[in-house]
Amino acid sequence: MTQASGDLRRAPLIERIVELKLGEAATVLAPKLGEVCSLAFCLELMAQTAALVSPHHRLVRLRHGNFQTLPDPSAAPITVKARRVGAELEFKLETPHVPVAAALLEMADTPRDAPTMPLAEEWTLDRRGRSANGASLYSASELARASGRTRIVQWASQRGLGQLVGGLGSRGPQLGVQSPVTPMASSPGVVEGLTHLTEWQWYALAGEGGQVHSVDRIEWYRIPRPDEPLVATIACRGSVAGSPSFDAIAFGADHKPALEIHGLRLLTSRLANDRLVPRVEWQSFIRLLDAQEHPAPQ
């Protein structure tokens, strides 16, 4: 039976339900954007729509995520279409005549167990005495200029060629709304922090700016507490069709992965043509990654 009603308390990003068929499909409208759309916004919008379609399941995996065209601030409301394909929901986000994102989301009754990673304990050691250089990195960067974003990264440093480690702090209201704490939540604050670190890592490697245009796979193992300190690792995995590819993992206080992003690819551009790159020169930005300006919180 097709319905046009649902519990929007679980979906604050959704303005109106056009069509809803429980367990099968949905078409919803999200409000007009006031800023450039981000990966975290798209994922949370998909997750909140999925919560309407399958209210008794939880989000465990995303596959084949594509973000072809990001809307500008004057874009019309986003239409979200979801339909069941086997065990997954196929999502398409679009404004009139403009595709925004597409992906496959998998839901399950229970979360998967987080894998054991040998380096997890080493990477999540106590960071006291290290630099809390996140504020300096954001001040030098255009990545967090939008009013709806929170400056989530507290510190970041390089671990050899192609690897970056960073700390994610409090992840309160994200993207201009309070993300509901439900099993279907996508942890947008964590995703946003991993995105910032990945873009910084690419700038440190190549001196170019970049923004996310596709993701091979995302795994959700659990929803971190908003005040839980996380340590993130970013590793460059080479190039796919001319785009740099990264793996990004957020480790919780238990030293186990809470969320993994694999095959996160950036659309890159030269410094002169990219308004999203840091404001400082390449060498200066690399020095900021290991600057000892402020003591880390004890």
C-alpha atoms as a printed R data frame, in Angstrom:
    type eleno elety resid chain resno      x      y       z
1   ATOM     1    CA   MET     A     1  0.000  0.000   0.000
2   ATOM     2    CA   THR     A     2  1.341  3.409  -0.980
3   ATOM     3    CA   GLN     A     3  1.228  6.097   1.692
4   ATOM     4    CA   ALA     A     4  2.265  9.745   1.885
5   ATOM     5    CA   SER     A     5  2.808  9.942   5.628
6   ATOM     6    CA   GLY     A     6  5.547  8.972   8.026
7   ATOM     7    CA   ASP     A     7  7.236 10.001  11.256
8   ATOM     8    CA   LEU     A     8  9.326 13.043  10.327
9   ATOM     9    CA   ARG     A     9 10.653 13.300  13.876
10  ATOM    10    CA   ARG     A    10 13.237 10.790  12.683
11  ATOM    11    CA   ALA     A    11 13.959 12.889   9.595
12  ATOM    12    CA   PRO     A    12 14.492 16.610  10.353
13  ATOM    13    CA   LEU     A    13 16.172 17.185   6.962
14  ATOM    14    CA   ILE     A    14 13.015 16.122   5.122
15  ATOM    15    CA   GLU     A    15 10.370 18.751   4.463
16  ATOM    16    CA   ARG     A    16  7.648 16.661   2.835
17  ATOM    17    CA   ILE     A    17  6.886 13.045   1.993
18  ATOM    18    CA   VAL     A    18  5.562 12.747  -1.542
19  ATOM    19    CA   GLU     A    19  5.194  8.968  -1.548
20  ATOM    20    CA   LEU     A    20  6.042  6.233   0.934
21  ATOM    21    CA   LYS     A    21  5.670  2.477   0.627
22  ATOM    22    CA   LEU     A    22  6.974  0.854   3.786
23  ATOM    23    CA   GLY     A    23  9.789 -1.554   3.128
24  ATOM    24    CA   GLU     A    24  9.855 -0.769  -0.589
25  ATOM    25    CA   ALA     A    25 10.197  2.822  -1.768
26  ATOM    26    CA   ALA     A    26  9.890  6.523  -0.990
27  ATOM    27    CA   THR     A    27  9.996  9.931  -2.647
28  ATOM    28    CA   VAL     A    28 10.654 12.908  -0.367
29  ATOM    29    CA   LEU     A    29 11.590 16.582  -0.638
30  ATOM    30    CA   ALA     A    30 14.376 18.303   1.297
31  ATOM    31    CA   PRO     A    31 14.380 22.089   1.790
32  ATOM    32    CA   LYS     A    32 16.231 24.487  -0.466
33  ATOM    33    CA   LEU     A    33 19.908 24.525   0.428
34  ATOM    34    CA   GLY     A    34 21.535 27.568   1.930
35  ATOM    35    CA   GLU     A    35 25.078 26.402   1.147
36  ATOM    36    CA   VAL     A    36 27.034 23.998  -1.013
37  ATOM    37    CA   CYS     A    37 25.914 20.421  -0.451
38  ATOM    38    CA   SER     A    38 28.448 18.114   1.203
39  ATOM    39    CA   LEU     A    39 29.006 14.360   1.270
40  ATOM    40    CA   ALA     A    40 27.851 14.290   4.899
41  ATOM    41    CA   PHE     A    41 24.610 16.117   4.019
42  ATOM    42    CA   CYS     A    42 23.831 13.697   1.176
43  ATOM    43    CA   LEU     A    43 24.509 10.632   3.328
44  ATOM    44    CA   GLU     A    44 22.386 11.862   6.213
45  ATOM    45    CA   LEU     A    45 19.537 12.727   3.827
46  ATOM    46    CA   MET     A    46 19.694  9.176   2.431
47  ATOM    47    CA   ALA     A    47 19.827  7.707   5.946
48  ATOM    48    CA   GLN     A    48 16.798  9.682   7.132
49  ATOM    49    CA   THR     A    49 14.833  8.600   4.055
50  ATOM    50    CA   ALA     A    50 15.886  4.987   4.679
51  ATOM    51    CA   ALA     A    51 14.593  5.301   8.254
52  ATOM    52    CA   LEU     A    52 11.141  6.082   6.835
53  ATOM    53    CA   VAL     A    53 11.217  3.120   4.451
54  ATOM    54    CA   SER     A    54 12.688  0.581   6.910
55  ATOM    55    CA   PRO     A    55 12.093  1.983  10.422
56  ATOM    56    CA   HIS     A    56 13.152 -1.211  12.219
57  ATOM    57    CA   HIS     A    57 16.535 -1.663  10.551
58  ATOM    58    CA   ARG     A    58 19.913  0.021  10.864
59  ATOM    59    CA   LEU     A    59 22.334  1.392   8.304
60  ATOM    60    CA   VAL     A    60 25.360 -0.861   7.834
61  ATOM    61    CA   ARG     A    61 26.858 -0.205   4.371
62  ATOM    62    CA   LEU     A    62 26.922  2.098   1.359
63  ATOM    63    CA   ARG     A    63 28.174  1.017  -2.067
64  ATOM    64    CA   HIS     A    64 28.801  2.802  -5.357
65  ATOM    65    CA   GLY     A    65 28.298  6.357  -4.105
66  ATOM    66    CA   ASN     A    66 28.490  9.019  -6.821
67  ATOM    67    CA   PHE     A    67 28.196 12.753  -6.358
68  ATOM    68    CA   GLN     A    68 28.106 14.082  -9.889
69  ATOM    69    CA   THR     A    69 26.935 17.669  -9.430
70  ATOM    70    CA   LEU     A    70 26.784 19.668  -6.232
71  ATOM    71    CA   PRO     A    71 23.981 22.259  -6.080
72  ATOM    72    CA   ASP     A    72 24.782 25.926  -5.628
73  ATOM    73    CA   PRO     A    73 23.131 28.044  -2.906
74  ATOM    74    CA   SER     A    74 20.316 29.037  -5.269
75  ATOM    75    CA   ALA     A    75 19.385 25.444  -6.102
76  ATOM    76    CA   ALA     A    76 15.797 24.263  -5.864
77  ATOM    77    CA   PRO     A    77 14.705 21.744  -3.221
78  ATOM    78    CA   ILE     A    78 16.286 18.300  -3.488
79  ATOM    79    CA   THR     A    79 14.114 15.355  -4.474
80  ATOM    80    CA   VAL     A    80 15.152 12.047  -2.922
81  ATOM    81    CA   LYS     A    81 13.979  8.827  -4.556
82  ATOM    82    CA   ALA     A    82 14.579  5.440  -2.934
83  ATOM    83    CA   ARG     A    83 13.527  1.997  -4.126
84  ATOM    84    CA   ARG     A    84 14.356 -1.485  -2.946
85  ATOM    85    CA   VAL     A    85 16.747 -3.519  -5.082
86  ATOM    86    CA   GLY     A    86 17.281 -6.891  -3.436
87  ATOM    87    CA   ALA     A    87 18.634 -6.343   0.072
88  ATOM    88    CA   GLU     A    88 19.553 -2.703  -0.640
89  ATOM    89    CA   LEU     A    89 17.872  0.630  -1.248
90  ATOM    90    CA   GLU     A    90 18.865  2.443  -4.431
91  ATOM    91    CA   PHE     A    91 18.996  6.210  -3.916
92  ATOM    92    CA   LYS     A    92 18.908  9.111  -6.351
93  ATOM    93    CA   LEU     A    93 19.131 12.726  -5.211
94  ATOM    94    CA   GLU     A    94 18.416 15.482  -7.716
95  ATOM    95    CA   THR     A    95 17.237 19.001  -8.253
96  ATOM    96    CA   PRO     A    96 15.215 19.751 -11.416
97  ATOM    97    CA   HIS     A    97 17.342 18.482 -14.316
98  ATOM    98    CA   VAL     A    98 20.483 18.340 -12.106
99  ATOM    99    CA   PRO     A    99 21.711 15.071 -10.509
100 ATOM   100    CA   VAL     A   100 23.190 15.448  -7.045
101 ATOM   101    CA   ALA     A   101 24.024 11.956  -5.765
102 ATOM   102    CA   ALA     A   102 23.322  8.252  -6.209
103 ATOM   103    CA   ALA     A   103 24.177  5.245  -4.049
104 ATOM   104    CA   LEU     A   104 23.121  1.834  -2.769
105 ATOM   105    CA   LEU     A   105 22.442  1.557   0.980
106 ATOM   106    CA   GLU     A   106 22.243 -1.729   2.850
107 ATOM   107    CA   MET     A   107 20.252 -2.134   6.054
108 ATOM   108    CA   ALA     A   108 20.272 -4.972   8.579
109 ATOM   109    CA   ASP     A   109 18.714 -5.988  11.890
110 ATOM   110    CA   THR     A   110 22.023 -5.857  13.752
111 ATOM   111    CA   PRO     A   111 25.374 -4.139  13.087
112 ATOM   112    CA   ARG     A   112 28.412 -6.029  11.883
113 ATOM   113    CA   ASP     A   113 31.322 -6.634  14.244
114 ATOM   114    CA   ALA     A   114 34.164 -4.185  13.728
115 ATOM   115    CA   PRO     A   115 37.302 -5.827  12.311
116 ATOM   116    CA   THR     A   116 40.462 -6.117  14.382
117 ATOM   117    CA   MET     A   117 43.229 -3.948  12.977
118 ATOM   118    CA   PRO     A   118 46.819 -4.471  14.200
119 ATOM   119    CA   LEU     A   119 47.727 -0.794  13.968
120 ATOM   120    CA   ALA     A   120 44.583  0.492  15.660
121 ATOM   121    CA   GLU     A   121 46.115  0.620  19.139
122 ATOM   122    CA   GLU     A   122 49.257  2.352  17.900
123 ATOM   123    CA   TRP     A   123 47.225  4.968  16.030
124 ATOM   124    CA   THR     A   124 44.916  5.679  18.962
125 ATOM   125    CA   LEU     A   125 47.556  6.190  21.639
126 ATOM   126    CA   ASP     A   126 47.152  9.051  24.094
127 ATOM   127    CA   ARG     A   127 47.890 12.305  22.228
128 ATOM   128    CA   ARG     A   128 48.783 14.452  25.254
129 ATOM   129    CA   GLY     A   129 51.719 16.698  24.487
130 ATOM   130    CA   ARG     A   130 50.913 16.796  20.780
131 ATOM   131    CA   SER     A   131 49.782 19.920  19.021
132 ATOM   132    CA   ALA     A   132 46.101 20.864  18.957
133 ATOM   133    CA   ASN     A   133 46.619 22.484  15.571
134 ATOM   134    CA   GLY     A   134 43.084 22.062  14.224
135 ATOM   135    CA   ALA     A   135 42.168 25.715  14.738
136 ATOM   136    CA   SER     A   136 45.250 26.829  12.802
137 ATOM   137    CA   LEU     A   137 44.480 24.446   9.937
138 ATOM   138    CA   TYR     A   138 40.905 25.696   9.689
139 ATOM   139    CA   SER     A   139 42.045 29.319   9.807
140 ATOM   140    CA   ALA     A   140 44.355 28.618   6.880
141 ATOM   141    CA   SER     A   141 41.672 26.718   4.977
142 ATOM   142    CA   GLU     A   142 38.485 27.377   3.040
143 ATOM   143    CA   LEU     A   143 37.122 23.914   3.830
144 ATOM   144    CA   ALA     A   144 35.058 24.912   6.866
145 ATOM   145    CA   ARG     A   145 33.921 28.355   5.760
146 ATOM   146    CA   ALA     A   146 30.226 27.449   5.380
147 ATOM   147    CA   SER     A   147 28.108 28.504   8.364
148 ATOM   148    CA   GLY     A   148 26.376 25.137   8.727
149 ATOM   149    CA   ARG     A   149 29.587 23.190   9.307
150 ATOM   150    CA   THR     A   150 31.324 22.590  12.596
151 ATOM   151    CA   ARG     A   151 35.096 22.654  12.957
152 ATOM   152    CA   ILE     A   152 35.435 19.031  13.953
153 ATOM   153    CA   VAL     A   153 39.157 18.275  13.478
154 ATOM   154    CA   GLN     A   154 41.153 19.058  16.635
155 ATOM   155    CA   TRP     A   155 44.607 18.040  15.440
156 ATOM   156    CA   ALA     A   156 46.274 16.485  12.411
157 ATOM   157    CA   SER     A   157 49.757 15.267  11.566
158 ATOM   158    CA   GLN     A   158 51.455 13.327   8.779
159 ATOM   159    CA   ARG     A   159 52.654  9.750   9.218
160 ATOM   160    CA   GLY     A   160 54.928  9.408   6.232
161 ATOM   161    CA   LEU     A   161 54.114  9.750   2.563
162 ATOM   162    CA   GLY     A   162 50.418  9.403   1.810
163 ATOM   163    CA   GLN     A   163 49.225  8.952   5.409
164 ATOM   164    CA   LEU     A   164 47.587 11.406   7.780
165 ATOM   165    CA   VAL     A   165 46.320 10.959  11.340
166 ATOM   166    CA   GLY     A   166 43.868 13.337  12.996
167 ATOM   167    CA   GLY     A   167 41.676 13.740  16.056
168 ATOM   168    CA   LEU     A   168 37.947 14.461  15.840
169 ATOM   169    CA   GLY     A   169 36.381 16.320  18.743
170 ATOM   170    CA   SER     A   170 32.789 17.128  19.694
171 ATOM   171    CA   ARG     A   171 30.331 16.487  16.880
172 ATOM   172    CA   GLY     A   172 27.197 18.347  17.895
173 ATOM   173    CA   PRO     A   173 24.552 19.784  15.540
174 ATOM   174    CA   GLN     A   174 25.758 19.198  11.998
175 ATOM   175    CA   LEU     A   175 24.765 20.719   8.678
176 ATOM   176    CA   GLY     A   176 22.439 23.203  10.350
177 ATOM   177    CA   VAL     A   177 20.264 20.501  12.009
178 ATOM   178    CA   GLN     A   178 20.467 18.100  14.908
179 ATOM   179    CA   SER     A   179 20.972 14.640  13.477
180 ATOM   180    CA   PRO     A   180 18.630 12.224  15.230
181 ATOM   181    CA   VAL     A   181 20.318  9.476  17.225
182 ATOM   182    CA   THR     A   182 18.638  6.500  15.574
183 ATOM   183    CA   PRO     A   183 19.997  3.184  14.271
184 ATOM   184    CA   MET     A   184 19.760  4.606  10.749
185 ATOM   185    CA   ALA     A   185 21.878  7.711  11.498
186 ATOM   186    CA   SER     A   186 24.909  8.180   9.232
187 ATOM   187    CA   SER     A   187 27.178  9.926  11.803
188 ATOM   188    CA   PRO     A   188 27.435 13.075   9.639
189 ATOM   189    CA   GLY     A   189 29.914 14.744  11.977
190 ATOM   190    CA   VAL     A   190 32.349 11.849  11.604
191 ATOM   191    CA   VAL     A   191 31.910 11.804   7.817
192 ATOM   192    CA   GLU     A   192 32.486 15.557   7.653
193 ATOM   193    CA   GLY     A   193 35.673 15.314   9.705
194 ATOM   194    CA   LEU     A   194 37.033 12.493   7.552
195 ATOM   195    CA   THR     A   195 36.258 14.546   4.440
196 ATOM   196    CA   HIS     A   196 38.167 17.563   5.765
197 ATOM   197    CA   LEU     A   197 41.196 15.441   6.636
198 ATOM   198    CA   THR     A   198 41.176 13.755   3.224
199 ATOM   199    CA   GLU     A   199 41.094 17.070   1.366
200 ATOM   200    CA   TRP     A   200 43.938 18.369   3.549
201 ATOM   201    CA   GLN     A   201 45.938 15.222   2.916
202 ATOM   202    CA   TRP     A   202 45.602 15.661  -0.848
203 ATOM   203    CA   TYR     A   203 46.717 19.293  -0.632
204 ATOM   204    CA   ALA     A   204 49.740 18.242   1.440
205 ATOM   205    CA   LEU     A   205 50.601 15.576  -1.150
206 ATOM   206    CA   ALA     A   206 50.000 17.434  -4.404
207 ATOM   207    CA   GLY     A   207 49.385 21.110  -3.700
208 ATOM   208    CA   GLU     A   208 45.938 20.815  -5.308
209 ATOM   209    CA   GLY     A   209 42.449 21.260  -3.970
210 ATOM   210    CA   GLY     A   210 39.786 18.614  -4.226
211 ATOM   211    CA   GLN     A   211 36.228 17.678  -3.382
212 ATOM   212    CA   VAL     A   212 34.552 14.291  -3.054
213 ATOM   213    CA   HIS     A   213 32.924 12.936  -6.205
214 ATOM   214    CA   SER     A   214 32.607  9.196  -5.496
215 ATOM   215    CA   VAL     A   215 32.921  6.555  -2.778
216 ATOM   216    CA   ASP     A   216 33.323  2.814  -3.295
217 ATOM   217    CA   ARG     A   217 32.109  1.700   0.107
218 ATOM   218    CA   ILE     A   218 31.264  2.941   3.595
219 ATOM   219    CA   GLU     A   219 30.897  0.608   6.590
220 ATOM   220    CA   TRP     A   220 29.053  1.659   9.754
221 ATOM   221    CA   TYR     A   221 29.821 -0.501  12.805
222 ATOM   222    CA   ARG     A   222 28.365  1.707  15.517
223 ATOM   223    CA   ILE     A   223 27.273  5.292  16.162
224 ATOM   224    CA   PRO     A   224 29.920  7.135  18.231
225 ATOM   225    CA   ARG     A   225 28.777  9.295  21.116
226 ATOM   226    CA   PRO     A   226 28.741 13.013  20.157
227 ATOM   227    CA   ASP     A   227 31.396 13.722  22.821
228 ATOM   228    CA   GLU     A   228 33.508 10.613  22.162
229 ATOM   229    CA   PRO     A   229 37.055 11.481  21.041
230 ATOM   230    CA   LEU     A   230 37.909  9.738  17.783
231 ATOM   231    CA   VAL     A   231 41.204  9.202  15.995
232 ATOM   232    CA   ALA     A   232 41.051  9.121  12.205
233 ATOM   233    CA   THR     A   233 43.538  7.689   9.724
234 ATOM   234    CA   ILE     A   234 43.717  8.762   6.084
235 ATOM   235    CA   ALA     A   235 45.720  6.717   3.563
236 ATOM   236    CA   CYS     A   236 46.204  7.451  -0.135
237 ATOM   237    CA   ARG     A   237 45.604  4.316  -2.222
238 ATOM   238    CA   GLY     A   238 46.769  5.608  -5.579
239 ATOM   239    CA   SER     A   239 44.827  6.888  -8.548
240 ATOM   240    CA   VAL     A   240 41.639  5.579 -10.196
241 ATOM   241    CA   ALA     A   241 40.788  7.010 -13.642
242 ATOM   242    CA   GLY     A   242 42.915 10.052 -12.861
243 ATOM   243    CA   SER     A   243 41.343 10.706  -9.446
244 ATOM   244    CA   PRO     A   244 43.243 10.148  -6.175
245 ATOM   245    CA   SER     A   245 41.666  7.455  -4.003
246 ATOM   246    CA   PHE     A   246 41.770  7.334  -0.190
247 ATOM   247    CA   ASP     A   247 40.728  5.095   2.680
248 ATOM   248    CA   ALA     A   248 39.502  6.905   5.802
249 ATOM   249    CA   ILE     A   249 38.827  5.179   9.130
250 ATOM   250    CA   ALA     A   250 37.497  6.620  12.402
251 ATOM   251    CA   PHE     A   251 38.574  4.704  15.545
252 ATOM   252    CA   GLY     A   252 36.558  4.998  18.733
253 ATOM   253    CA   ALA     A   253 37.649  5.097  22.345
254 ATOM   254    CA   ASP     A   254 37.683  1.287  22.295
255 ATOM   255    CA   HIS     A   255 40.425  1.396  19.607
256 ATOM   256    CA   LYS     A   256 38.066 -0.298  17.130
257 ATOM   257    CA   PRO     A   257 36.746  1.190  13.882
258 ATOM   258    CA   ALA     A   258 33.386  2.910  14.248
259 ATOM   259    CA   LEU     A   259 33.169  3.929  10.585
260 ATOM   260    CA   GLU     A   260 35.244  3.160   7.482
261 ATOM   261    CA   ILE     A   261 35.241  4.870   4.089
262 ATOM   262    CA   HIS     A   262 36.981  2.979   1.280
263 ATOM   263    CA   GLY     A   263 37.752  4.322  -2.171
264 ATOM   264    CA   LEU     A   264 36.941  7.964  -1.427
265 ATOM   265    CA   ARG     A   265 37.896  9.741  -4.657
266 ATOM   266    CA   LEU     A   266 38.436 13.451  -5.148
267 ATOM   267    CA   LEU     A   267 37.763 15.658  -8.122
268 ATOM   268    CA   THR     A   268 40.939 17.747  -8.179
269 ATOM   269    CA   SER     A   269 41.824 21.095  -9.669
270 ATOM   270    CA   ARG     A   270 44.787 23.407  -9.764
271 ATOM   271    CA   LEU     A   271 45.265 25.988  -7.050
272 ATOM   272    CA   ALA     A   272 44.368 28.960  -9.257
273 ATOM   273    CA   ASN     A   273 41.022 27.445 -10.242
274 ATOM   274    CA   ASP     A   274 39.897 25.967  -6.937
275 ATOM   275    CA   ARG     A   275 38.198 28.102  -4.278
276 ATOM   276    CA   LEU     A   276 38.268 25.250  -1.755
277 ATOM   277    CA   VAL     A   277 42.028 24.941  -1.276
278 ATOM   278    CA   PRO     A   278 43.819 26.355   1.774
279 ATOM   279    CA   ARG     A   279 44.738 30.014   1.741
280 ATOM   280    CA   VAL     A   280 48.388 29.435   2.601
281 ATOM   281    CA   GLU     A   281 51.177 28.135   0.375
282 ATOM   282    CA   TRP     A   282 51.822 24.415   0.136
283 ATOM   283    CA   GLN     A   283 55.027 24.392   2.218
284 ATOM   284    CA   SER     A   284 53.429 26.526   4.923
285 ATOM   285    CA   PHE     A   285 50.417 24.230   5.121
286 ATOM   286    CA   ILE     A   286 52.654 21.169   5.559
287 ATOM   287    CA   ARG     A   287 54.427 22.933   8.429
288 ATOM   288    CA   LEU     A   288 51.024 23.616  10.016
289 ATOM   289    CA   LEU     A   289 50.270 19.898  10.030
290 ATOM   290    CA   ASP     A   290 52.958 19.385  12.658
291 ATOM   291    CA   ALA     A   291 53.015 22.815  14.267
292 ATOM   292    CA   GLN     A   292 53.390 22.910  18.039
293 ATOM   293    CA   GLU     A   293 51.339 26.018  18.673
294 ATOM   294    CA   HIS     A   294 48.995 24.964  21.459
295 ATOM   295    CA   PRO     A   295 49.135 22.165  24.008
296 ATOM   296    CA   ALA     A   296 46.545 19.448  23.482
297 ATOM   297    CA   PRO     A   297 43.811 19.161  26.126
298 ATOM   298    CA   GLN     A   298 44.897 17.054  29.103
